[in-house]
Amino acid sequence: MSSILSTTDVRQMASQGVVVLSPHFDDACFSLGGLLSSIGGGHLINVFSRSVYAPACGASGLTESQVHAIRQAEDCAFADRAGLTRTELGGAEPDFWGRRPNDLSGVKQDVLAMQASVMDALQSHVCAGKRPFLFVPMATGHHVNHHAVYEMVKQNASALSPSFRLAFYEDLPYAHVPATRYQAIRRFKASFPGFERHAFALPWSDKQSLIALYGSQLRRAPHPLKFRPAVVWPLGMHEAVWLTPDDLEPRAEP
């Protein structure tokens, strides 16, 4: 069961601050674009920003720099719409290591390559007197980069929690597959007991317009069922984050 994020909840997120870890340029938008746009501010950290993957642009004929220019422009357009500032950490996607995206044996290599950069980037957003929401991919699906980002936060959760309110988002479009989502939720609950699901509802037309900003990644027009978590309720289009019960309550002063 999910609770619905209220306008008050969204305002509190905005007042505390928001930092988003996005494995790739499109993941924050595909998974949380509606919520981030409603919050209207924050910082977006793209971890694995070196890519040669642009399936809708004839990627086989494009250089890395050309793909980066296309994908960076798309991400800047989303950031402008959502009021986000951006950081690119320059991590390399699996192709650069001769690995397939779903080869999870590469998680350790990706963590070792990028953990210091991620932690340094997060440290720069520690804010005295506030405890920003840190949105982290739940690693729904089998993309090694998503699992690596999740593992970085999991391994450092006790160090991050005093400075950030950890908020794990269901990765879309991966979470639209029921079995894939179930496996991720079961694994997540084993590591983070006590977290509860919160849904952010939005019209499909709004979600579709955000997804369309990343045209280089879309071989065909997006279908609403592919960009909605596979749950019975809420029935409509929504995005989902997992928080502890007191995450949306004001932090008591010592």
VOPAGU-2260 file (C-alpha; in pm, 1 decimal, decimal comma):
REM VOPAGU-2260
SITE   aa  ch    i         X         Y         Z
SITE  MET   A    0       0,0       0,0       0,0
SITE  SER   A    1     112,5     354,4     -73,5
SITE  SER   A    2      38,6     691,6      74,0
SITE  ILE   A    3      -1,4     986,5    -160,6
SITE  LEU   A    4     246,1    1271,5    -131,2
SITE  SER   A    5      54,0    1588,0     -48,4
SITE  THR   A    6     122,1    1945,0    -150,6
SITE  THR   A    7     249,9    1998,6     203,6
SITE  ASP   A    8     492,2    1707,0     164,7
SITE  VAL   A    9     625,8    1849,0    -160,4
SITE  ARG   A   10     667,9    2191,0      -1,0
SITE  GLN   A   11     863,4    2037,4     285,2
SITE  MET   A   12    1094,7    1863,6      39,8
SITE  ALA   A   13    1152,8    2196,5    -128,9
SITE  SER   A   14    1218,5    2373,0     202,3
SITE  GLN   A   15    1468,1    2110,1     322,7
SITE  GLY   A   16    1643,3    2081,3     -13,7
SITE  VAL   A   17    1677,8    1801,4    -264,9
SITE  VAL   A   18    1976,5    1616,5    -408,8
SITE  VAL   A   19    1920,6    1349,4    -674,6
SITE  LEU   A   20    2159,2    1071,4    -770,4
SITE  SER   A   21    2088,5     970,0   -1128,8
SITE  PRO   A   22    2288,3     678,4   -1272,5
SITE  HIS   A   23    2251,7     823,0   -1624,4
SITE  PHE   A   24    2125,0    1144,0   -1775,4
SITE  ASP   A   25    1763,9    1025,1   -1814,0
SITE  ASP   A   26    1701,1     823,8   -1496,9
SITE  ALA   A   27    1599,3    1105,9   -1263,8
SITE  CYS   A   28    1350,7    1236,1   -1519,2
SITE  PHE   A   29    1205,5     898,3   -1616,6
SITE  SER   A   30    1165,6     792,6   -1252,6
SITE  LEU   A   31    1095,2    1118,4   -1067,6
SITE  GLY   A   32    1048,2    1393,0   -1325,0
SITE  GLY   A   33     700,7    1490,6   -1210,8
SITE  LEU   A   34     791,9    1512,6    -843,6
SITE  LEU   A   35    1114,3    1701,2    -911,2
SITE  SER   A   36     932,2    1949,1   -1132,7
SITE  SER   A   37     675,2    2007,6    -857,8
SITE  ILE   A   38     948,4    2060,8    -598,3
SITE  GLY   A   39    1099,1    2315,0    -834,5
SITE  GLY   A   40    1459,1    2314,8    -716,9
SITE  GLY   A   41    1749,6    2103,3    -604,7
SITE  HIS   A   42    2065,6    1951,1    -741,6
SITE  LEU   A   43    2101,9    1669,6    -994,8
SITE  ILE   A   44    2414,1    1450,7    -985,4
SITE  ASN   A   45    2467,7    1238,3   -1296,7
SITE  VAL   A   46    2707,5     959,4   -1200,3
SITE  PHE   A   47    2778,9     762,7   -1520,6
SITE  SER   A   48    2777,9    1041,5   -1776,7
SITE  ARG   A   49    3018,5     892,0   -2033,7
SITE  SER   A   50    2808,4     713,1   -2292,5
SITE  VAL   A   51    2788,7     602,2   -2653,2
SITE  TYR   A   52    2422,9     498,2   -2620,3
SITE  ALA   A   53    2173,5     700,8   -2824,2
SITE  PRO   A   54    1950,7     439,6   -2992,9
SITE  ALA   A   55    1716,9     687,9   -3156,9
SITE  CYS   A   56    2005,4     879,9   -3317,5
SITE  GLY   A   57    2192,0     605,1   -3499,9
SITE  ALA   A   58    2442,0     562,8   -3217,6
SITE  SER   A   59    2669,2     337,1   -3420,3
SITE  GLY   A   60    2765,3     633,9   -3634,9
SITE  LEU   A   61    2822,5     883,4   -3352,4
SITE  THR   A   62    3135,8     952,4   -3154,8
SITE  GLU   A   63    3138,3     964,4   -2775,1
SITE  SER   A   64    3161,2    1342,8   -2780,8
SITE  GLN   A   65    2864,4    1367,5   -3018,1
SITE  VAL   A   66    2653,5    1138,5   -2798,8
SITE  HIS   A   67    2752,6    1337,8   -2492,5
SITE  ALA   A   68    2653,3    1665,7   -2655,2
SITE  ILE   A   69    2310,4    1526,1   -2745,3
SITE  ARG   A   70    2246,9    1372,9   -2404,2
SITE  GLN   A   71    2382,2    1671,0   -2214,1
SITE  ALA   A   72    2150,9    1905,9   -2403,1
SITE  GLU   A   73    1853,9    1683,0   -2319,6
SITE  ASP   A   74    1949,6    1677,1   -1953,0
SITE  CYS   A   75    1997,4    2052,5   -1942,2
SITE  ALA   A   76    1647,5    2098,6   -2083,6
SITE  PHE   A   77    1504,1    1880,3   -1806,9
SITE  ALA   A   78    1709,2    2055,2   -1539,4
SITE  ASP   A   79    1587,3    2393,7   -1661,2
SITE  ARG   A   80    1225,2    2277,0   -1649,7
SITE  ALA   A   81    1261,5    2130,2   -1299,1
SITE  GLY   A   82    1476,2    2412,1   -1160,1
SITE  LEU   A   83    1771,8    2182,6   -1093,5
SITE  THR   A   84    2141,0    2259,5   -1100,2
SITE  ARG   A   85    2358,1    1984,4   -1245,2
SITE  THR   A   86    2682,4    1797,4   -1184,0
SITE  GLU   A   87    2838,3    1534,6   -1410,6
SITE  LEU   A   88    3081,2    1294,0   -1244,5
SITE  GLY   A   89    3213,5    1139,1   -1566,9
SITE  GLY   A   90    3162,7     773,4   -1482,4
SITE  ALA   A   91    3189,0     535,0   -1777,5
SITE  GLU   A   92    2897,9     316,6   -1885,0
SITE  PRO   A   93    2963,6     -61,6   -1919,0
SITE  ASP   A   94    3051,9     -40,9   -2290,0
SITE  PHE   A   95    3375,2     137,4   -2203,5
SITE  TRP   A   96    3480,2    -159,3   -1988,1
SITE  GLY   A   97    3378,0    -424,5   -2241,3
SITE  ARG   A   98    3083,0    -528,6   -2025,5
SITE  ARG   A   99    2713,2    -567,4   -2094,8
SITE  PRO   A  100    2473,8    -337,6   -1905,8
SITE  ASN   A  101    2306,8    -630,9   -1727,9
SITE  ASP   A  102    2635,3    -791,5   -1618,3
SITE  LEU   A  103    2607,3    -741,0   -1242,4
SITE  SER   A  104    2952,9    -884,4   -1186,9
SITE  GLY   A  105    3072,5    -531,4   -1267,1
SITE  VAL   A  106    2900,9    -368,2    -967,5
SITE  LYS   A  107    3212,9    -383,1    -751,0
SITE  GLN   A  108    3426,6    -230,1   -1026,4
SITE  ASP   A  109    3179,7      54,9   -1075,7
SITE  VAL   A  110    3156,6     120,7    -702,1
SITE  LEU   A  111    3534,4     135,2    -669,2
SITE  ALA   A  112    3559,4     364,7    -970,4
SITE  MET   A  113    3295,2     616,8    -861,4
SITE  GLN   A  114    3231,5     596,5    -487,2
SITE  ALA   A  115    3485,1     863,8    -388,9
SITE  SER   A  116    3347,9    1105,4    -649,1
SITE  VAL   A  117    2989,1    1043,8    -540,5
SITE  MET   A  118    3068,1    1092,4    -171,9
SITE  ASP   A  119    3263,9    1410,4    -244,4
SITE  ALA   A  120    2974,9    1545,8    -450,9
SITE  LEU   A  121    2729,2    1468,7    -171,2
SITE  GLN   A  122    2953,6    1627,3      89,3
SITE  SER   A  123    2935,3    1953,8    -102,2
SITE  HIS   A  124    2557,0    1955,2     -45,8
SITE  VAL   A  125    2560,4    1900,3     329,0
SITE  CYS   A  126    2371,9    2197,6     467,8
SITE  ALA   A  127    2393,2    2320,0     828,0
SITE  GLY   A  128    2048,9    2349,8     984,2
SITE  LYS   A  129    1879,8    2143,1     716,7
SITE  ARG   A  130    1868,3    1779,1     620,5
SITE  PRO   A  131    1804,3    1757,3     245,4
SITE  PHE   A  132    1622,9    1469,4      81,4
SITE  LEU   A  133    1868,3    1247,5    -105,7
SITE  PHE   A  134    1690,4    1063,2    -385,7
SITE  VAL   A  135    1864,6     734,6    -470,4
SITE  PRO   A  136    1776,5     467,8    -729,7
SITE  MET   A  137    1639,8     149,0    -573,6
SITE  ALA   A  138    1816,2     -51,8    -847,7
SITE  THR   A  139    1495,8    -188,7    -991,7
SITE  GLY   A  140    1603,1    -389,4   -1295,4
SITE  HIS   A  141    1938,1    -530,1   -1397,6
SITE  HIS   A  142    2144,7    -234,5   -1510,8
SITE  VAL   A  143    2482,5    -254,1   -1339,4
SITE  ASN   A  144    2517,4     124,1   -1302,5
SITE  HIS   A  145    2188,2     148,3   -1112,3
SITE  HIS   A  146    2300,3    -126,6    -876,4
SITE  ALA   A  147    2636,3      42,8    -826,7
SITE  VAL   A  148    2479,4     374,0    -723,0
SITE  TYR   A  149    2242,4     193,2    -486,8
SITE  GLU   A  150    2532,6       0,0    -333,6
SITE  MET   A  151    2736,3     316,1    -278,8
SITE  VAL   A  152    2455,8     463,7     -70,5
SITE  LYS   A  153    2375,7     135,8     103,2
SITE  GLN   A  154    2738,3      94,0     212,2
SITE  ASN   A  155    2751,8     453,3     340,0
SITE  ALA   A  156    2397,4     486,9     473,0
SITE  SER   A  157    2498,9     532,2     835,7
SITE  ALA   A  158    2740,0     811,4     739,2
SITE  LEU   A  159    2488,6     982,0     507,9
SITE  SER   A  160    2176,3     961,9     726,1
SITE  PRO   A  161    2274,8    1237,4     973,6
SITE  SER   A  162    2306,4    1483,3     683,1
SITE  PHE   A  163    2040,2    1356,2     440,4
SITE  ARG   A  164    1691,7    1209,1     446,1
SITE  LEU   A  165    1739,4     897,3     233,7
SITE  ALA   A  166    1464,7     851,2     -25,7
SITE  PHE   A  167    1482,3     555,3    -265,9
SITE  TYR   A  168    1296,2     582,4    -594,7
SITE  GLU   A  169    1157,7     299,7    -806,0
SITE  ASP   A  170    1356,5     308,7   -1129,1
SITE  LEU   A  171    1144,5     357,2   -1439,2
SITE  PRO   A  172    1084,6     209,3   -1687,2
SITE  TYR   A  173    1227,1    -103,3   -1515,5
SITE  ALA   A  174     967,3     -98,2   -1235,3
SITE  HIS   A  175     682,6    -151,0   -1480,3
SITE  VAL   A  176     768,8    -524,2   -1494,4
SITE  PRO   A  177     595,0    -692,9   -1196,2
SITE  ALA   A  178     853,3    -965,9   -1130,3
SITE  THR   A  179    1146,8    -726,8   -1169,1
SITE  ARG   A  180     989,3    -477,7    -930,1
SITE  TYR   A  181     900,5    -747,8    -674,5
SITE  GLN   A  182    1259,0    -872,3    -663,6
SITE  ALA   A  183    1391,3    -520,0    -608,0
SITE  ILE   A  184    1139,1    -440,0    -333,7
SITE  ARG   A  185    1213,0    -764,1    -150,7
SITE  ARG   A  186    1588,7    -697,6    -162,2
SITE  PHE   A  187    1540,8    -336,4     -57,4
SITE  LYS   A  188    1322,9    -419,8     243,6
SITE  ALA   A  189    1582,8    -667,7     368,9
SITE  SER   A  190    1842,8    -389,5     380,4
SITE  PHE   A  191    1618,9     -95,3     472,1
SITE  PRO   A  192    1337,8    -217,9     698,8
SITE  GLY   A  193    1089,6      44,5     807,4
SITE  PHE   A  194    1083,5     240,8     485,1
SITE  GLU   A  195     735,7     309,5     344,5
SITE  ARG   A  196     615,3     373,3      -8,4
SITE  HIS   A  197     486,8     716,0    -111,7
SITE  ALA   A  198     333,8     787,1    -451,6
SITE  PHE   A  199     333,9    1112,2    -643,5
SITE  ALA   A  200      39,3    1126,5    -883,5
SITE  LEU   A  201      49,7    1320,5   -1207,6
SITE  PRO   A  202    -130,9    1322,9   -1543,0
SITE  TRP   A  203      16,3    1107,6   -1818,4
SITE  SER   A  204      36,5    1414,4   -2042,8
SITE  ASP   A  205     274,8    1577,9   -1794,8
SITE  LYS   A  206     485,0    1265,2   -1757,3
SITE  GLN   A  207     494,6    1213,8   -2133,4
SITE  SER   A  208     619,0    1566,6   -2195,2
SITE  LEU   A  209     906,6    1509,1   -1952,9
SITE  ILE   A  210    1002,9    1173,7   -2103,6
SITE  ALA   A  211    1000,0    1331,2   -2450,0
SITE  LEU   A  212    1287,6    1558,5   -2347,9
SITE  TYR   A  213    1518,3    1257,2   -2385,6
SITE  GLY   A  214    1436,5    1176,9   -2744,8
SITE  SER   A  215    1774,4    1013,7   -2811,9
SITE  GLN   A  216    1672,6     725,9   -2583,3
SITE  LEU   A  217    1329,7     660,3   -2733,0
SITE  ARG   A  218    1306,3     420,9   -3025,2
SITE  ARG   A  219     926,5     455,9   -3018,7
SITE  ALA   A  220     662,8     670,4   -2851,7
SITE  PRO   A  221     651,6     598,2   -2476,6
SITE  HIS   A  222     354,2     398,2   -2347,1
SITE  PRO   A  223     198,9     498,1   -2012,2
SITE  LEU   A  224     217,1     145,8   -1870,8
SITE  LYS   A  225     592,7     136,3   -1927,9
SITE  PHE   A  226     648,3     447,3   -1717,0
SITE  ARG   A  227     430,4     352,1   -1420,4
SITE  PRO   A  228     529,4     113,6   -1139,3
SITE  ALA   A  229     355,9    -226,3   -1157,9
SITE  VAL   A  230     122,9    -188,8    -859,9
SITE  VAL   A  231    -251,9    -227,1    -810,1
SITE  TRP   A  232    -287,4     103,8    -624,0
SITE  PRO   A  233    -277,9     386,6    -696,4
SITE  LEU   A  234    -433,2     303,0   -1028,5
SITE  GLY   A  235    -326,7     612,7   -1214,4
SITE  MET   A  236       4,5     743,4   -1342,1
SITE  HIS   A  237     246,5     801,0   -1056,9
SITE  GLU   A  238     608,4     794,5    -941,2
SITE  ALA   A  239     718,4     625,5    -619,1
SITE  VAL   A  240     972,0     693,3    -343,1
SITE  TRP   A  241    1041,0     503,5     -20,8
SITE  LEU   A  242    1098,5     700,6     300,5
SITE  THR   A  243    1111,8     631,0     672,1
SITE  PRO   A  244     793,7     731,4     859,9
SITE  ASP   A  245     944,6    1048,2    1009,0
SITE  ASP   A  246    1113,2    1172,1     691,8
SITE  LEU   A  247     827,7    1409,7     619,1
SITE  GLU   A  248     815,3    1546,6     974,7
SITE  PRO   A  249    1018,6    1851,9    1080,2
SITE  ARG   A  250    1354,7    1752,2    1224,2
SITE  ALA   A  251    1367,7    1823,2    1597,6
SITE  GLU   A  252    1641,6    2062,7    1706,8
SITE  PRO   A  253    1892,2    1919,9    1960,4
